[in-house]
Amino acid sequence: MFKHYSVLLHETVDGLNIKPDGIYVDGTLGGGGHASLVCSRLSDQGRLIGIDQDKDAIQAASERLKEYEKKVTIVRSNYADIDQVLGNLGIEKVDGIYLDLGVSSYQLDTAERGFSYRNDAPLDMRMDDRNPQTAADIVNEYSESELFHMIKNYGEDRFAQNIAKHICQYRQNKRIETTLELSEIISGAIPARIRATGGHPAKRTFQAIRIELNHELDVLENTLDTMIDHLNEGGRLCVITFHSLEDRIVKNKFRTAEKPCVCPPEFPVCVCGRKSKGIVISRKPILPSEEELAENSRSKSAKLRIFEKRTEV
């Protein structure tokens, strides 16, 4: 069964400032937790478009949202293709879009998906099983330099160089096939004193591989502006991130959309002509409550940021 705790559920749905007859897009539908609450606030004239690339999520959300089926359209796709998804539905503008960028509990806890370093399973990590490349392909085919830069940039692991070296040494004798096999290689590359005091030694490397395989940061970076452009006046974009790399992208994109001027600060007036697309609603990220943290420890790194489209002052 597809299980996923909907992180910052009420904060996100409240942040959308829902109009009962509005059109909303859930770009990361998952198990449909956020979508269910959104639908409960929509009238019969309202509409929700749910997008997800994971077929298990599509199946689970379709079941969960059955009572709202007249106002819900579910599309198996990546939110990067929002232009095409909305175009196919004859929709140009919407009243709100939201993203929950976390890996679902289902994906982490279903061993055969290969996301977890705690269970032995094939090295997969694909959000979309139509992707011909798997995590095993990256681990076994990237050069030592490529592995180092991936782990350093996406995992922010200070032992990236040694981890990459150990992976390449190991695979000279046999292909790395499973999550525990990789996890043990990574553990061997990290000093014992660090293993004893820090978190799981494989966490950062697994994150890096997952981001690389699913192009997570590229998709986020390249799609936020498009999403803002699809908003009606007063429409909102809510994004939940789970690590600093994602949060930095969202924060910077929202800031640029609000204050796009690139003129030197010494200029008395703006001459670049770039126009603001709206305002950042959340000056500081919205964090989970103490109650939520007690219920779901996986929410501890979650941050919500909200942007509102305003072209008319």
Solvent accessible surface area in square Angstrom, and as a share of the most:
residue,aa,sasa,rsa
1,M,196,0.87
2,F,22,0.09
3,K,132,0.56
4,H,43,0.19
5,Y,73,0.28
6,S,18,0.12
7,V,4,0.02
8,L,0,0.00
9,L,47,0.23
10,H,98,0.44
11,E,56,0.25
12,T,1,0.00
13,V,0,0.00
14,D,81,0.42
15,G,7,0.07
16,L,3,0.01
17,N,94,0.48
18,I,32,0.16
19,K,102,0.43
20,P,79,0.50
21,D,89,0.46
22,G,2,0.02
23,I,46,0.23
24,Y,1,0.00
25,V,0,0.00
26,D,2,0.01
27,G,2,0.02
28,T,33,0.19
29,L,6,0.03
30,G,13,0.13
31,G,7,0.07
32,G,0,0.00
33,G,9,0.09
34,H,12,0.06
35,A,0,0.00
36,S,26,0.17
37,L,35,0.17
38,V,0,0.00
39,C,0,0.00
40,S,63,0.41
41,R,90,0.33
42,L,12,0.06
43,S,39,0.25
44,D,126,0.65
45,Q,137,0.61
46,G,4,0.04
47,R,75,0.27
48,L,0,0.00
49,I,0,0.00
50,G,0,0.00
51,I,0,0.00
52,D,19,0.10
53,Q,41,0.18
54,D,4,0.02
55,K,102,0.43
56,D,35,0.18
57,A,1,0.01
58,I,32,0.16
59,Q,137,0.61
60,A,23,0.18
61,A,0,0.00
62,S,47,0.30
63,E,109,0.49
64,R,125,0.45
65,L,3,0.01
66,K,117,0.50
67,E,139,0.62
68,Y,36,0.14
69,E,117,0.52
70,K,205,0.87
71,K,28,0.12
72,V,21,0.12
73,T,35,0.20
74,I,49,0.25
75,V,38,0.22
76,R,73,0.27
77,S,17,0.11
78,N,35,0.18
79,Y,20,0.08
80,A,43,0.34
81,D,60,0.31
82,I,1,0.00
83,D,82,0.43
84,Q,115,0.51
85,V,8,0.05
86,L,0,0.00
87,G,52,0.50
88,N,117,0.60
89,L,53,0.27
90,G,71,0.68
91,I,19,0.10
92,E,125,0.56
93,K,77,0.33
94,V,0,0.00
95,D,13,0.07
96,G,0,0.00
97,I,0,0.00
98,Y,3,0.01
99,L,1,0.00
100,D,12,0.06
101,L,23,0.11
102,G,20,0.20
103,V,23,0.13
104,S,6,0.04
105,S,20,0.13
106,Y,38,0.14
107,Q,11,0.05
108,L,48,0.24
109,D,86,0.45
110,T,25,0.15
111,A,34,0.27
112,E,116,0.52
113,R,35,0.13
114,G,1,0.01
115,F,10,0.04
116,S,15,0.10
117,Y,34,0.13
118,R,161,0.59
119,N,55,0.28
120,D,85,0.44
121,A,8,0.06
122,P,86,0.54
123,L,5,0.03
124,D,27,0.14
125,M,1,0.00
126,R,49,0.18
127,M,24,0.11
128,D,20,0.11
129,D,62,0.32
130,R,135,0.49
131,N,37,0.19
132,P,127,0.80
133,Q,59,0.26
134,T,29,0.17
135,A,0,0.00
136,A,8,0.07
137,D,29,0.15
138,I,1,0.00
139,V,0,0.00
140,N,22,0.11
141,E,116,0.52
142,Y,44,0.17
143,S,50,0.32
144,E,76,0.34
145,S,64,0.41
146,E,89,0.40
147,L,0,0.00
148,F,46,0.19
149,H,90,0.40
150,M,10,0.04
151,I,0,0.00
152,K,103,0.44
153,N,77,0.39
154,Y,51,0.19
155,G,0,0.00
156,E,73,0.33
157,D,11,0.06
158,R,183,0.67
159,F,38,0.16
160,A,1,0.01
161,Q,123,0.55
162,N,58,0.30
163,I,0,0.00
164,A,0,0.00
165,K,94,0.40
166,H,54,0.24
167,I,1,0.00
168,C,16,0.09
169,Q,88,0.39
170,Y,77,0.29
171,R,55,0.20
172,Q,149,0.66
173,N,138,0.71
174,K,99,0.42
175,R,99,0.36
176,I,0,0.00
177,E,79,0.35
178,T,41,0.24
179,T,0,0.00
180,L,63,0.31
181,E,29,0.13
182,L,0,0.00
183,S,7,0.04
184,E,121,0.54
185,I,14,0.07
186,I,0,0.00
187,S,27,0.17
188,G,49,0.48
189,A,2,0.02
190,I,9,0.04
191,P,47,0.30
192,A,65,0.51
193,R,165,0.60
194,I,32,0.16
195,R,100,0.36
196,A,86,0.67
197,T,117,0.68
198,G,46,0.44
199,G,63,0.61
200,H,53,0.24
201,P,26,0.16
202,A,0,0.00
203,K,106,0.45
204,R,121,0.44
205,T,0,0.00
206,F,6,0.03
207,Q,34,0.15
208,A,0,0.00
209,I,1,0.00
210,R,32,0.12
211,I,2,0.01
212,E,42,0.19
213,L,0,0.00
214,N,16,0.08
215,H,103,0.46
216,E,29,0.13
217,L,17,0.08
218,D,74,0.38
219,V,22,0.13
220,L,2,0.01
221,E,73,0.33
222,N,111,0.57
223,T,5,0.03
224,L,0,0.00
225,D,52,0.27
226,T,39,0.22
227,M,0,0.00
228,I,0,0.00
229,D,66,0.34
230,H,24,0.11
231,L,2,0.01
232,N,52,0.26
233,E,81,0.36
234,G,36,0.34
235,G,3,0.03
236,R,38,0.14
237,L,0,0.00
238,C,0,0.00
239,V,0,0.00
240,I,1,0.00
241,T,1,0.01
242,F,36,0.15
243,H,33,0.15
244,S,53,0.34
245,L,19,0.09
246,E,5,0.02
247,D,11,0.05
248,R,112,0.41
249,I,25,0.13
250,V,0,0.00
251,K,73,0.31
252,N,64,0.33
253,K,41,0.18
254,F,2,0.01
255,R,131,0.48
256,T,66,0.39
257,A,6,0.05
258,E,15,0.07
259,K,145,0.62
260,P,17,0.11
261,C,62,0.37
262,V,102,0.58
263,C,23,0.14
264,P,57,0.36
265,P,136,0.86
266,E,131,0.59
267,F,92,0.38
268,P,132,0.83
269,V,104,0.60
270,C,70,0.42
271,V,103,0.59
272,C,46,0.28
273,G,50,0.48
274,R,119,0.44
275,K,166,0.71
276,S,49,0.31
277,K,58,0.24
278,G,2,0.02
279,I,54,0.27
280,V,17,0.10
281,I,59,0.30
282,S,8,0.05
283,R,158,0.58
284,K,166,0.70
285,P,35,0.22
286,I,56,0.29
287,L,102,0.51
288,P,14,0.09
289,S,46,0.30
290,E,134,0.60
291,E,119,0.53
292,E,17,0.08
293,L,57,0.28
294,A,91,0.71
295,E,129,0.58
296,N,19,0.10
297,S,80,0.52
298,R,107,0.39
299,S,0,0.00
300,K,143,0.61
301,S,56,0.36
302,A,0,0.00
303,K,71,0.30
304,L,0,0.00
305,R,18,0.07
306,I,5,0.02
307,F,0,0.00
308,E,15,0.07
309,K,17,0.07
310,R,104,0.38
311,T,78,0.46
312,E,131,0.59
313,V,198,1.14
